[in-house]
Amino acid sequence: MLRDSGAVTVLGTPAPSAGEQTVGVSAGTAAVLNLRRVRQAYAPTTAYLMLGEHCCRDCTFCAQARSSAARAHFLSRIAWPPYPTEQALHAVARGYTRGEILRCCFQVIMSPGYVSHTLSLVQRLHSLSPVPICASIALSGLDDIRALLQCGVERVTLAMDAACERVYRQTKGNGWQQRLGVLRTAARRFPGRIGTHLIAGLGETEREMSMMLQDMFDRQVSVGLFAFTPVPGTEWDKRPPPLLSSYRRIQAAHYLMLSEACCVDDFEFSPQGQIVSYGLNLAEVGGLLGNGRAFQTAGCPGCNRPYYNERPGRVMYNYPRSLSAEETEAAIALATAGLVSS
């Protein structure tokens, strides 16, 4: 049976046997690993596996939130059908050997036993393959982070999502200081092996996002940058995504700071917190952004996340591939519109 998942057309997959341990495999990953037939415009270069479902937290934007009415086995806009765990892990190992994927990313839901379950699956995959592994997981202490790194995880991603405490409180609840403290401490203890996720469009200003990006780069924390995407069934399913012009300015800020062409102290902002200068003249900005990389998916090496933020046929917030000259020109025009030269 055919059904439209939004990003891909999925042909139904037999359900796992009753009682069989399973792991969610993103629909695009399942196609790359030959687990199912899926027509997709752009293949993921990372294998995405989801552990657990129905999170104990209640983030306003998340399909797996405690009170979410979103469809089961969804995260963001992506379907994650369940597969027998051993079948999925062996498929990842084969896919890496064949060069079909560059890494494996575990997206871990805060459900009962999620830390021990993640450790077990990481150890199992690490025993099967040298594929680089990252884990996006909520952890409250260094011991669990150390355990993941020691059992085969290359990078632990501790998603903050929000760029400031005000937005964190509105979208995720209390705990900003504690979680940010864990992230900063982990970055100091395990340099170069910690990442985070930030979502633009949750209500932060461009100044607040730029400040958070700089803080992460100063601490060698890699940043997976997302645009807020309304998902049906979530608390914020009617909230609009960020303006593309604003997201392009944030992408440009991310790229320019990461490449050390400038820092947030060089920026100028409007009274409303919008970027009006990167501290560079516009010719320099255009030249630095001319390769288009600022507008591709940002995060771990080898991660392109096709259609996490977009529907096919519509403009892309994060390009999962190299941009054409025309796409690059249009993106730079949006990123620099209204800016002043320094």
Order of alpha helices (4+ residues) and beta strands (2+ residues): beta-beta-beta-alpha-beta-beta-beta-beta-beta-alpha-beta-alpha-beta-alpha-beta-alpha-alpha-beta-alpha-beta-alpha-beta-beta-alpha-alpha
